[in-house]
Amino acid sequence: MMAYTVARRTGEIGIRMALGGDRHRIIWTVLREIIWLGATGLTIGLAAAWGTTRYIESFLFGLKPTDALAILLAAGILIAVLVLACCDPVMRASRIDQLTALRHEPQCLRIAES
């Protein structure tokens, strides 16, 4: 999904780079959006998990449903997977050829998806 989102923004990224945006700023712009989506999803997921603790208590063996260490470990793993999953689309976005992005946006979309 993140690769598709970055591919849709090829024209915008090309314009930013043509106007003087450096590679680090492009990486940070895309990464910030990905982190925002991940943090929102994690917040909603943690709230839903907290609200259903009494329903899942019978399924857990040797673990309390409100065990802080288990919840923090699961959240940490999700954040690590999020960062690893966004590395390829972010690096691909930072290497977009600005002239190609500005001239042939549909062609860039096909290149970015492959």
C-alpha positions in Angstrom: 0.0 0.0 0.0 2.8 2.4 0.8 4.5 1.7 -2.6 1.2 2.6 -4.3 0.9 5.8 -2.3 4.4 6.8 -3.2 3.8 5.9 -6.8 0.7 8.1 -6.9 2.8 11.0 -5.5 5.5 10.7 -8.2 4.6 14.0 -9.9 4.5 15.9 -6.6 7.9 14.4 -5.6 9.3 15.3 -9.0 8.1 18.9 -8.7 9.6 19.1 -5.2 13.0 17.9 -6.4 12.9 20.2 -9.4 12.3 23.1 -7.2 15.3 22.3 -5.0 14.1 19.8 -2.6 16.9 17.6 -1.5 16.8 13.8 -1.0 16.7 13.9 2.8 13.7 16.2 2.8 11.8 13.9 0.3 12.6 10.9 2.5 11.4 12.7 5.6 8.2 13.9 3.9 7.2 10.4 2.9 8.4 8.8 6.1 6.4 11.3 8.2 3.2 10.4 6.4 3.9 6.7 6.9 4.7 7.1 10.6 1.5 9.2 11.0 -0.6 6.4 9.5 1.1 3.8 11.6 0.7 5.7 14.8 -2.9 6.3 14.1 -3.5 2.6 13.4 -1.6 1.6 16.5 -3.5 4.0 18.7 -6.9 2.7 17.4 -5.6 -0.9 17.7 -4.4 -0.4 21.3 -7.7 1.3 22.3 -9.7 -1.6 20.7 -7.4 -4.2 22.5 -7.8 -2.4 25.8 -11.6 -2.4 25.4 -11.8 -6.1 24.7 -9.5 -7.3 27.5 -12.2 -8.9 29.5 -13.5 -10.8 26.5 -10.1 -12.4 25.6 -9.0 -13.1 29.2 -10.2 -16.7 28.9 -8.1 -17.3 25.8 -4.8 -16.3 27.5 -2.7 -18.8 29.5 -0.2 -17.5 32.0 -0.6 -13.9 30.8 -2.9 -11.1 32.0 -4.7 -9.2 29.2 -3.4 -5.9 30.6 0.3 -7.0 30.8 2.2 -3.9 30.0 5.4 -5.7 28.9 3.4 -7.8 26.3 1.6 -4.8 25.0 4.7 -2.7 24.7 6.5 -5.6 23.0 3.7 -6.1 20.5 3.6 -2.3 19.8 7.4 -2.3 19.3 7.3 -5.1 16.9 4.5 -3.4 14.9 6.6 -0.2 14.7 9.7 -2.1 13.6 7.7 -3.8 10.9 6.2 -0.5 9.8 9.7 1.1 9.5 11.1 -1.9 7.5 8.0 -2.0 5.2 8.4 1.7 4.3 12.2 1.6 3.6 11.8 0.5 0.0 9.1 2.9 -1.0 10.9 5.8 0.7 14.2 5.0 -1.0 12.4 4.6 -4.4 10.8 8.0 -3.9 14.1 9.7 -3.2 15.6 8.3 -6.4 12.8 9.5 -8.8 14.2 11.2 -11.9 12.6 14.6 -11.8 12.4 15.1 -15.5 10.8 11.8 -16.1 8.4 12.4 -13.3 7.3 15.8 -14.8 7.1 14.6 -18.4 5.6 11.2 -18.2 3.8 10.7 -14.9 1.8 7.6 -16.0 5.0 5.9 -17.1 6.7 6.7 -13.7 3.7 5.1 -11.9 4.4 1.8 -13.8 8.1 2.0 -13.1 7.6 2.7 -9.4 5.2 -0.3 -9.0 7.7 -2.8 -10.4 
